[in-house]
């Protein structure tokens, strides 16, 4: 999505029949200050985290900062600020 939103160039290899679906999905994202962000269903902006090591680091940081709360509290904190596939 980052390249498409930055350049509005159709992704290579994407067939026309799939382009409409791709654009619909891409509209949930935007680029700001060189970073990819996502608008969730309630309109909140979440920074998209692609790097797996960064995801793990954020999980550990949130868990520690919240005083070792249970998974629900940690996940809620993360989803208020970040997004990656499978987090929601």
N, C-alpha and C positions, 0 to 999 in steps of 0.2 A: 504494500500500500504506500510505503514511503516514497518510492520512486514515482509511482503514478500520481500521487498528490503533489509532488514537487515539480514534476515535468508535464503532467497531463498526457503522457505518452502511453498508449495501450501496451500492456505487457506482451512481450514476444510469445508467440505460440498460443495465445488466448483466442479461441474461436469466437466469432460474432455472437453465436447463441449464448455463450457464457459471459459475454461482456456486460450485459445488462445486470446480471446477478453480481458480478464483480464490482461494478460501479455502485450498486445499492449498498453492498458491504463496505466499500471504501468511504462512503459518505458518513459513516460513524466515526471516522478518523480525521485528524488534521495534523499538519506540521506547524510547529511553533519553535522558534529559536533552534532549528536544526534537529528537533526531536519529534518523534511520532507520539501523538496523544489520541485517546479514544474517548468519545462521549458515551457514557452508559445510558441505560434506559431512563434514569431520572435526570439526565442532563449534566451530571458531574463529569469532570475531566480527569482522566487517569493516564499517567505516563505509561507507555507501552515498554515492557522489559522483554527483550528477546534473549539476551545472554543468560544461559542456565546458571552460571556461577553467580551472576549478579542477583538472580532470583533467590538462590539459596542464602546469599548474604543478607538480602532484605528480610527474608523469613526469620533468620536468626536475630537480626537487629530488632525487628518488631517484637519477637518473643521476649527478648531481654528487656527492651524498653517498657514493655507492658507488665513487667514483674512476673514473667513466666506464667502468664494466663493460659487458659486452655486454647485449643485449636480454633474454636469459634471466634474468640476475641481477636486472636492474631490474624485470622483470615479477614475479619471485618475491617480491621485497621489497614491491612494491605489493600483490600478492594476499594477503600475510600481514596487511595492515592495512586494505585498501580493497577495494571492489567497485563496478563499474558494468557495465551491459550490454555484453558483448563482451570484457570483461577476462579472464574465465575461459574 
